[in-house]
Amino acid sequence: MKKLIFVLLACLFVVSSEEMNAQAGSVDAEGYAFASFSTSISARSLFEAEGEISLRVGNLVKIEANYSPVGSVDVGLIDSDGIFHYVTVDNGTISEILRIEENGDYIFAIRNNSSKEIRITGTIDT
């Protein structure tokens, strides 16, 4: 199961319509999957990573990233019903841990609420 999550995360960041460049990281001693990402997101648009992450109730997803220019950004996961579970940040730094409330498949997503294109680089860890 842990290897499957790692493979899904690796696939999640490989291809995107928004010039997504990413590479899978390593699996740590506890088996958590880790991946890095870097992309540009147009003004007032939503970026959805390719692929899904299968998660269970109680799983934690840690998102660490920096972006510029500073502006309002929503970052989180879209569930299989299309509901975006997100937190809003506006200072150029994302350091969030999301707790999964329902078993299912999720898509990592970032919504740029600002009027300017942003460049974002970071990691996601499950």
Chimera marker file (.cmm) of the C-alpha trace (Angstrom):
<marker_set name="trace">
<marker id="1" x="0.000" y="0.000" z="0.000" r="1" g="1" b="0" radius="0.5"/>
<marker id="2" x="2.798" y="2.433" z="0.883" r="1" g="1" b="0" radius="0.5"/>
<marker id="3" x="4.563" y="1.734" z="-2.416" r="1" g="1" b="0" radius="0.5"/>
<marker id="4" x="1.279" y="2.283" z="-4.282" r="1" g="1" b="0" radius="0.5"/>
<marker id="5" x="0.871" y="5.706" z="-2.658" r="1" g="1" b="0" radius="0.5"/>
<marker id="6" x="4.463" y="6.558" z="-3.608" r="1" g="1" b="0" radius="0.5"/>
<marker id="7" x="3.854" y="5.529" z="-7.233" r="1" g="1" b="0" radius="0.5"/>
<marker id="8" x="0.605" y="7.512" z="-7.357" r="1" g="1" b="0" radius="0.5"/>
<marker id="9" x="2.357" y="10.609" z="-5.997" r="1" g="1" b="0" radius="0.5"/>
<marker id="10" x="5.129" y="10.222" z="-8.550" r="1" g="1" b="0" radius="0.5"/>
<marker id="11" x="2.536" y="10.014" z="-11.335" r="1" g="1" b="0" radius="0.5"/>
<marker id="12" x="0.591" y="12.899" z="-9.841" r="1" g="1" b="0" radius="0.5"/>
<marker id="13" x="3.348" y="15.361" z="-10.651" r="1" g="1" b="0" radius="0.5"/>
<marker id="14" x="4.698" y="14.056" z="-13.938" r="1" g="1" b="0" radius="0.5"/>
<marker id="15" x="2.356" y="15.662" z="-16.460" r="1" g="1" b="0" radius="0.5"/>
<marker id="16" x="0.196" y="18.761" z="-16.391" r="1" g="1" b="0" radius="0.5"/>
<marker id="17" x="-1.306" y="21.368" z="-18.641" r="1" g="1" b="0" radius="0.5"/>
<marker id="18" x="0.436" y="24.162" z="-16.703" r="1" g="1" b="0" radius="0.5"/>
<marker id="19" x="4.154" y="23.451" z="-17.323" r="1" g="1" b="0" radius="0.5"/>
<marker id="20" x="4.447" y="21.256" z="-14.230" r="1" g="1" b="0" radius="0.5"/>
<marker id="21" x="7.980" y="20.049" z="-13.567" r="1" g="1" b="0" radius="0.5"/>
<marker id="22" x="8.343" y="17.578" z="-10.721" r="1" g="1" b="0" radius="0.5"/>
<marker id="23" x="10.253" y="14.601" z="-9.557" r="1" g="1" b="0" radius="0.5"/>
<marker id="24" x="9.448" y="11.953" z="-7.019" r="1" g="1" b="0" radius="0.5"/>
<marker id="25" x="11.547" y="12.004" z="-3.921" r="1" g="1" b="0" radius="0.5"/>
<marker id="26" x="12.401" y="9.130" z="-1.651" r="1" g="1" b="0" radius="0.5"/>
<marker id="27" x="10.392" y="7.066" z="0.774" r="1" g="1" b="0" radius="0.5"/>
<marker id="28" x="11.458" y="7.731" z="4.348" r="1" g="1" b="0" radius="0.5"/>
<marker id="29" x="11.903" y="5.140" z="7.090" r="1" g="1" b="0" radius="0.5"/>
<marker id="30" x="8.213" y="5.250" z="8.011" r="1" g="1" b="0" radius="0.5"/>
<marker id="31" x="7.133" y="4.716" z="4.393" r="1" g="1" b="0" radius="0.5"/>
<marker id="32" x="5.601" y="8.110" z="3.747" r="1" g="1" b="0" radius="0.5"/>
<marker id="33" x="5.633" y="9.219" z="0.130" r="1" g="1" b="0" radius="0.5"/>
<marker id="34" x="7.313" y="12.497" z="-0.776" r="1" g="1" b="0" radius="0.5"/>
<marker id="35" x="7.296" y="14.512" z="-4.017" r="1" g="1" b="0" radius="0.5"/>
<marker id="36" x="8.433" y="17.956" z="-5.104" r="1" g="1" b="0" radius="0.5"/>
<marker id="37" x="6.738" y="20.262" z="-7.595" r="1" g="1" b="0" radius="0.5"/>
<marker id="38" x="7.356" y="23.492" z="-9.468" r="1" g="1" b="0" radius="0.5"/>
<marker id="39" x="4.897" y="25.248" z="-11.772" r="1" g="1" b="0" radius="0.5"/>
<marker id="40" x="3.467" y="28.544" z="-12.972" r="1" g="1" b="0" radius="0.5"/>
<marker id="41" x="-0.253" y="29.202" z="-12.522" r="1" g="1" b="0" radius="0.5"/>
<marker id="42" x="-2.073" y="31.839" z="-14.545" r="1" g="1" b="0" radius="0.5"/>
<marker id="43" x="-4.057" y="34.595" z="-12.836" r="1" g="1" b="0" radius="0.5"/>
<marker id="44" x="-7.418" y="33.500" z="-11.463" r="1" g="1" b="0" radius="0.5"/>
<marker id="45" x="-7.024" y="29.881" z="-12.517" r="1" g="1" b="0" radius="0.5"/>
<marker id="46" x="-6.989" y="26.432" z="-10.959" r="1" g="1" b="0" radius="0.5"/>
<marker id="47" x="-4.121" y="23.998" z="-11.372" r="1" g="1" b="0" radius="0.5"/>
<marker id="48" x="-4.949" y="20.300" z="-10.905" r="1" g="1" b="0" radius="0.5"/>
<marker id="49" x="-2.108" y="17.794" z="-10.845" r="1" g="1" b="0" radius="0.5"/>
<marker id="50" x="-2.427" y="14.691" z="-13.002" r="1" g="1" b="0" radius="0.5"/>
<marker id="51" x="-3.335" y="11.483" z="-11.197" r="1" g="1" b="0" radius="0.5"/>
<marker id="52" x="-4.965" y="10.714" z="-7.895" r="1" g="1" b="0" radius="0.5"/>
<marker id="53" x="-3.752" y="9.937" z="-4.382" r="1" g="1" b="0" radius="0.5"/>
<marker id="54" x="-5.659" y="7.224" z="-2.518" r="1" g="1" b="0" radius="0.5"/>
<marker id="55" x="-5.992" y="8.285" z="1.136" r="1" g="1" b="0" radius="0.5"/>
<marker id="56" x="-7.743" y="7.047" z="4.275" r="1" g="1" b="0" radius="0.5"/>
<marker id="57" x="-9.432" y="8.777" z="7.200" r="1" g="1" b="0" radius="0.5"/>
<marker id="58" x="-6.811" y="10.211" z="9.530" r="1" g="1" b="0" radius="0.5"/>
<marker id="59" x="-4.009" y="10.388" z="6.930" r="1" g="1" b="0" radius="0.5"/>
<marker id="60" x="-2.057" y="13.640" z="7.040" r="1" g="1" b="0" radius="0.5"/>
<marker id="61" x="-0.924" y="15.487" z="3.931" r="1" g="1" b="0" radius="0.5"/>
<marker id="62" x="1.806" y="18.084" z="4.499" r="1" g="1" b="0" radius="0.5"/>
<marker id="63" x="2.208" y="20.828" z="1.893" r="1" g="1" b="0" radius="0.5"/>
<marker id="64" x="5.222" y="23.144" z="2.014" r="1" g="1" b="0" radius="0.5"/>
<marker id="65" x="5.761" y="25.724" z="-0.752" r="1" g="1" b="0" radius="0.5"/>
<marker id="66" x="6.817" y="29.227" z="-1.648" r="1" g="1" b="0" radius="0.5"/>
<marker id="67" x="5.355" y="31.341" z="-4.420" r="1" g="1" b="0" radius="0.5"/>
<marker id="68" x="5.701" y="34.781" z="-5.905" r="1" g="1" b="0" radius="0.5"/>
<marker id="69" x="4.463" y="37.337" z="-6.387" r="1" g="1" b="0" radius="0.5"/>
<marker id="70" x="2.571" y="37.400" z="-3.093" r="1" g="1" b="0" radius="0.5"/>
<marker id="71" x="-1.204" y="37.072" z="-3.440" r="1" g="1" b="0" radius="0.5"/>
<marker id="72" x="-4.169" y="34.948" z="-2.413" r="1" g="1" b="0" radius="0.5"/>
<marker id="73" x="-3.765" y="31.222" z="-3.140" r="1" g="1" b="0" radius="0.5"/>
<marker id="74" x="-5.936" y="28.232" z="-2.196" r="1" g="1" b="0" radius="0.5"/>
<marker id="75" x="-4.055" y="24.942" z="-1.817" r="1" g="1" b="0" radius="0.5"/>
<marker id="76" x="-5.497" y="21.534" z="-1.044" r="1" g="1" b="0" radius="0.5"/>
<marker id="77" x="-7.096" y="18.386" z="-2.368" r="1" g="1" b="0" radius="0.5"/>
<marker id="78" x="-10.080" y="17.746" z="-4.622" r="1" g="1" b="0" radius="0.5"/>
<marker id="79" x="-12.094" y="14.672" z="-3.612" r="1" g="1" b="0" radius="0.5"/>
<marker id="80" x="-13.843" y="12.208" z="-5.925" r="1" g="1" b="0" radius="0.5"/>
<marker id="81" x="-17.056" y="14.287" z="-5.694" r="1" g="1" b="0" radius="0.5"/>
<marker id="82" x="-15.203" y="17.332" z="-7.063" r="1" g="1" b="0" radius="0.5"/>
<marker id="83" x="-15.174" y="19.183" z="-3.731" r="1" g="1" b="0" radius="0.5"/>
<marker id="84" x="-12.039" y="21.264" z="-3.176" r="1" g="1" b="0" radius="0.5"/>
<marker id="85" x="-10.802" y="20.966" z="0.437" r="1" g="1" b="0" radius="0.5"/>
<marker id="86" x="-8.360" y="23.841" z="0.786" r="1" g="1" b="0" radius="0.5"/>
<marker id="87" x="-6.708" y="26.466" z="2.932" r="1" g="1" b="0" radius="0.5"/>
<marker id="88" x="-6.138" y="30.025" z="1.777" r="1" g="1" b="0" radius="0.5"/>
<marker id="89" x="-2.768" y="31.733" z="2.157" r="1" g="1" b="0" radius="0.5"/>
<marker id="90" x="-1.697" y="35.171" z="1.016" r="1" g="1" b="0" radius="0.5"/>
<marker id="91" x="1.880" y="35.787" z="2.146" r="1" g="1" b="0" radius="0.5"/>
<marker id="92" x="3.911" y="33.757" z="-0.371" r="1" g="1" b="0" radius="0.5"/>
<marker id="93" x="4.554" y="30.849" z="2.008" r="1" g="1" b="0" radius="0.5"/>
<marker id="94" x="2.515" y="27.660" z="2.365" r="1" g="1" b="0" radius="0.5"/>
<marker id="95" x="3.074" y="25.418" z="5.374" r="1" g="1" b="0" radius="0.5"/>
<marker id="96" x="-0.074" y="23.371" z="5.915" r="1" g="1" b="0" radius="0.5"/>
<marker id="97" x="-1.065" y="19.941" z="7.145" r="1" g="1" b="0" radius="0.5"/>
<marker id="98" x="-4.404" y="18.603" z="5.931" r="1" g="1" b="0" radius="0.5"/>
<marker id="99" x="-6.124" y="15.780" z="7.826" r="1" g="1" b="0" radius="0.5"/>
<marker id="100" x="-8.152" y="13.432" z="5.635" r="1" g="1" b="0" radius="0.5"/>
<marker id="101" x="-11.751" y="13.130" z="6.863" r="1" g="1" b="0" radius="0.5"/>
<marker id="102" x="-13.024" y="10.584" z="4.318" r="1" g="1" b="0" radius="0.5"/>
<marker id="103" x="-11.494" y="7.576" z="2.537" r="1" g="1" b="0" radius="0.5"/>
<marker id="104" x="-11.070" y="8.162" z="-1.168" r="1" g="1" b="0" radius="0.5"/>
<marker id="105" x="-9.037" y="9.309" z="-4.117" r="1" g="1" b="0" radius="0.5"/>
<marker id="106" x="-7.829" y="12.909" z="-4.133" r="1" g="1" b="0" radius="0.5"/>
<marker id="107" x="-6.183" y="15.271" z="-6.616" r="1" g="1" b="0" radius="0.5"/>
<marker id="108" x="-3.658" y="17.864" z="-5.443" r="1" g="1" b="0" radius="0.5"/>
<marker id="109" x="-4.738" y="21.356" z="-6.551" r="1" g="1" b="0" radius="0.5"/>
<marker id="110" x="-3.718" y="25.001" z="-6.299" r="1" g="1" b="0" radius="0.5"/>
<marker id="111" x="-6.023" y="27.931" z="-7.132" r="1" g="1" b="0" radius="0.5"/>
<marker id="112" x="-4.438" y="31.299" z="-7.899" r="1" g="1" b="0" radius="0.5"/>
<marker id="113" x="-6.942" y="33.941" z="-6.742" r="1" g="1" b="0" radius="0.5"/>
<marker id="114" x="-4.705" y="36.870" z="-7.663" r="1" g="1" b="0" radius="0.5"/>
<marker id="115" x="-4.649" y="39.000" z="-10.808" r="1" g="1" b="0" radius="0.5"/>
<marker id="116" x="-1.063" y="37.983" z="-11.656" r="1" g="1" b="0" radius="0.5"/>
<marker id="117" x="0.564" y="34.734" z="-12.726" r="1" g="1" b="0" radius="0.5"/>
<marker id="118" x="2.446" y="33.064" z="-9.873" r="1" g="1" b="0" radius="0.5"/>
<marker id="119" x="5.449" y="30.758" z="-9.791" r="1" g="1" b="0" radius="0.5"/>
<marker id="120" x="5.239" y="28.110" z="-7.058" r="1" g="1" b="0" radius="0.5"/>
<marker id="121" x="7.735" y="25.517" z="-5.841" r="1" g="1" b="0" radius="0.5"/>
<marker id="122" x="7.296" y="23.083" z="-3.001" r="1" g="1" b="0" radius="0.5"/>
<marker id="123" x="6.751" y="19.599" z="-1.647" r="1" g="1" b="0" radius="0.5"/>
<marker id="124" x="3.858" y="17.359" z="-0.726" r="1" g="1" b="0" radius="0.5"/>
<marker id="125" x="4.312" y="14.593" z="1.829" r="1" g="1" b="0" radius="0.5"/>
<marker id="126" x="1.801" y="11.923" z="2.889" r="1" g="1" b="0" radius="0.5"/>
<link id1="1" id2="2" r="1" g="1" b="0" radius="0.2"/>
<link id1="2" id2="3" r="1" g="1" b="0" radius="0.2"/>
<link id1="3" id2="4" r="1" g="1" b="0" radius="0.2"/>
<link id1="4" id2="5" r="1" g="1" b="0" radius="0.2"/>
<link id1="5" id2="6" r="1" g="1" b="0" radius="0.2"/>
<link id1="6" id2="7" r="1" g="1" b="0" radius="0.2"/>
<link id1="7" id2="8" r="1" g="1" b="0" radius="0.2"/>
<link id1="8" id2="9" r="1" g="1" b="0" radius="0.2"/>
<link id1="9" id2="10" r="1" g="1" b="0" radius="0.2"/>
<link id1="10" id2="11" r="1" g="1" b="0" radius="0.2"/>
<link id1="11" id2="12" r="1" g="1" b="0" radius="0.2"/>
<link id1="12" id2="13" r="1" g="1" b="0" radius="0.2"/>
<link id1="13" id2="14" r="1" g="1" b="0" radius="0.2"/>
<link id1="14" id2="15" r="1" g="1" b="0" radius="0.2"/>
<link id1="15" id2="16" r="1" g="1" b="0" radius="0.2"/>
<link id1="16" id2="17" r="1" g="1" b="0" radius="0.2"/>
<link id1="17" id2="18" r="1" g="1" b="0" radius="0.2"/>
<link id1="18" id2="19" r="1" g="1" b="0" radius="0.2"/>
<link id1="19" id2="20" r="1" g="1" b="0" radius="0.2"/>
<link id1="20" id2="21" r="1" g="1" b="0" radius="0.2"/>
<link id1="21" id2="22" r="1" g="1" b="0" radius="0.2"/>
<link id1="22" id2="23" r="1" g="1" b="0" radius="0.2"/>
<link id1="23" id2="24" r="1" g="1" b="0" radius="0.2"/>
<link id1="24" id2="25" r="1" g="1" b="0" radius="0.2"/>
<link id1="25" id2="26" r="1" g="1" b="0" radius="0.2"/>
<link id1="26" id2="27" r="1" g="1" b="0" radius="0.2"/>
<link id1="27" id2="28" r="1" g="1" b="0" radius="0.2"/>
<link id1="28" id2="29" r="1" g="1" b="0" radius="0.2"/>
<link id1="29" id2="30" r="1" g="1" b="0" radius="0.2"/>
<link id1="30" id2="31" r="1" g="1" b="0" radius="0.2"/>
<link id1="31" id2="32" r="1" g="1" b="0" radius="0.2"/>
<link id1="32" id2="33" r="1" g="1" b="0" radius="0.2"/>
<link id1="33" id2="34" r="1" g="1" b="0" radius="0.2"/>
<link id1="34" id2="35" r="1" g="1" b="0" radius="0.2"/>
<link id1="35" id2="36" r="1" g="1" b="0" radius="0.2"/>
<link id1="36" id2="37" r="1" g="1" b="0" radius="0.2"/>
<link id1="37" id2="38" r="1" g="1" b="0" radius="0.2"/>
<link id1="38" id2="39" r="1" g="1" b="0" radius="0.2"/>
<link id1="39" id2="40" r="1" g="1" b="0" radius="0.2"/>
<link id1="40" id2="41" r="1" g="1" b="0" radius="0.2"/>
<link id1="41" id2="42" r="1" g="1" b="0" radius="0.2"/>
<link id1="42" id2="43" r="1" g="1" b="0" radius="0.2"/>
<link id1="43" id2="44" r="1" g="1" b="0" radius="0.2"/>
<link id1="44" id2="45" r="1" g="1" b="0" radius="0.2"/>
<link id1="45" id2="46" r="1" g="1" b="0" radius="0.2"/>
<link id1="46" id2="47" r="1" g="1" b="0" radius="0.2"/>
<link id1="47" id2="48" r="1" g="1" b="0" radius="0.2"/>
<link id1="48" id2="49" r="1" g="1" b="0" radius="0.2"/>
<link id1="49" id2="50" r="1" g="1" b="0" radius="0.2"/>
<link id1="50" id2="51" r="1" g="1" b="0" radius="0.2"/>
<link id1="51" id2="52" r="1" g="1" b="0" radius="0.2"/>
<link id1="52" id2="53" r="1" g="1" b="0" radius="0.2"/>
<link id1="53" id2="54" r="1" g="1" b="0" radius="0.2"/>
<link id1="54" id2="55" r="1" g="1" b="0" radius="0.2"/>
<link id1="55" id2="56" r="1" g="1" b="0" radius="0.2"/>
<link id1="56" id2="57" r="1" g="1" b="0" radius="0.2"/>
<link id1="57" id2="58" r="1" g="1" b="0" radius="0.2"/>
<link id1="58" id2="59" r="1" g="1" b="0" radius="0.2"/>
<link id1="59" id2="60" r="1" g="1" b="0" radius="0.2"/>
<link id1="60" id2="61" r="1" g="1" b="0" radius="0.2"/>
<link id1="61" id2="62" r="1" g="1" b="0" radius="0.2"/>
<link id1="62" id2="63" r="1" g="1" b="0" radius="0.2"/>
<link id1="63" id2="64" r="1" g="1" b="0" radius="0.2"/>
<link id1="64" id2="65" r="1" g="1" b="0" radius="0.2"/>
<link id1="65" id2="66" r="1" g="1" b="0" radius="0.2"/>
<link id1="66" id2="67" r="1" g="1" b="0" radius="0.2"/>
<link id1="67" id2="68" r="1" g="1" b="0" radius="0.2"/>
<link id1="68" id2="69" r="1" g="1" b="0" radius="0.2"/>
<link id1="69" id2="70" r="1" g="1" b="0" radius="0.2"/>
<link id1="70" id2="71" r="1" g="1" b="0" radius="0.2"/>
<link id1="71" id2="72" r="1" g="1" b="0" radius="0.2"/>
<link id1="72" id2="73" r="1" g="1" b="0" radius="0.2"/>
<link id1="73" id2="74" r="1" g="1" b="0" radius="0.2"/>
<link id1="74" id2="75" r="1" g="1" b="0" radius="0.2"/>
<link id1="75" id2="76" r="1" g="1" b="0" radius="0.2"/>
<link id1="76" id2="77" r="1" g="1" b="0" radius="0.2"/>
<link id1="77" id2="78" r="1" g="1" b="0" radius="0.2"/>
<link id1="78" id2="79" r="1" g="1" b="0" radius="0.2"/>
<link id1="79" id2="80" r="1" g="1" b="0" radius="0.2"/>
<link id1="80" id2="81" r="1" g="1" b="0" radius="0.2"/>
<link id1="81" id2="82" r="1" g="1" b="0" radius="0.2"/>
<link id1="82" id2="83" r="1" g="1" b="0" radius="0.2"/>
<link id1="83" id2="84" r="1" g="1" b="0" radius="0.2"/>
<link id1="84" id2="85" r="1" g="1" b="0" radius="0.2"/>
<link id1="85" id2="86" r="1" g="1" b="0" radius="0.2"/>
<link id1="86" id2="87" r="1" g="1" b="0" radius="0.2"/>
<link id1="87" id2="88" r="1" g="1" b="0" radius="0.2"/>
<link id1="88" id2="89" r="1" g="1" b="0" radius="0.2"/>
<link id1="89" id2="90" r="1" g="1" b="0" radius="0.2"/>
<link id1="90" id2="91" r="1" g="1" b="0" radius="0.2"/>
<link id1="91" id2="92" r="1" g="1" b="0" radius="0.2"/>
<link id1="92" id2="93" r="1" g="1" b="0" radius="0.2"/>
<link id1="93" id2="94" r="1" g="1" b="0" radius="0.2"/>
<link id1="94" id2="95" r="1" g="1" b="0" radius="0.2"/>
<link id1="95" id2="96" r="1" g="1" b="0" radius="0.2"/>
<link id1="96" id2="97" r="1" g="1" b="0" radius="0.2"/>
<link id1="97" id2="98" r="1" g="1" b="0" radius="0.2"/>
<link id1="98" id2="99" r="1" g="1" b="0" radius="0.2"/>
<link id1="99" id2="100" r="1" g="1" b="0" radius="0.2"/>
<link id1="100" id2="101" r="1" g="1" b="0" radius="0.2"/>
<link id1="101" id2="102" r="1" g="1" b="0" radius="0.2"/>
<link id1="102" id2="103" r="1" g="1" b="0" radius="0.2"/>
<link id1="103" id2="104" r="1" g="1" b="0" radius="0.2"/>
<link id1="104" id2="105" r="1" g="1" b="0" radius="0.2"/>
<link id1="105" id2="106" r="1" g="1" b="0" radius="0.2"/>
<link id1="106" id2="107" r="1" g="1" b="0" radius="0.2"/>
<link id1="107" id2="108" r="1" g="1" b="0" radius="0.2"/>
<link id1="108" id2="109" r="1" g="1" b="0" radius="0.2"/>
<link id1="109" id2="110" r="1" g="1" b="0" radius="0.2"/>
<link id1="110" id2="111" r="1" g="1" b="0" radius="0.2"/>
<link id1="111" id2="112" r="1" g="1" b="0" radius="0.2"/>
<link id1="112" id2="113" r="1" g="1" b="0" radius="0.2"/>
<link id1="113" id2="114" r="1" g="1" b="0" radius="0.2"/>
<link id1="114" id2="115" r="1" g="1" b="0" radius="0.2"/>
<link id1="115" id2="116" r="1" g="1" b="0" radius="0.2"/>
<link id1="116" id2="117" r="1" g="1" b="0" radius="0.2"/>
<link id1="117" id2="118" r="1" g="1" b="0" radius="0.2"/>
<link id1="118" id2="119" r="1" g="1" b="0" radius="0.2"/>
<link id1="119" id2="120" r="1" g="1" b="0" radius="0.2"/>
<link id1="120" id2="121" r="1" g="1" b="0" radius="0.2"/>
<link id1="121" id2="122" r="1" g="1" b="0" radius="0.2"/>
<link id1="122" id2="123" r="1" g="1" b="0" radius="0.2"/>
<link id1="123" id2="124" r="1" g="1" b="0" radius="0.2"/>
<link id1="124" id2="125" r="1" g="1" b="0" radius="0.2"/>
<link id1="125" id2="126" r="1" g="1" b="0" radius="0.2"/>
</marker_set>
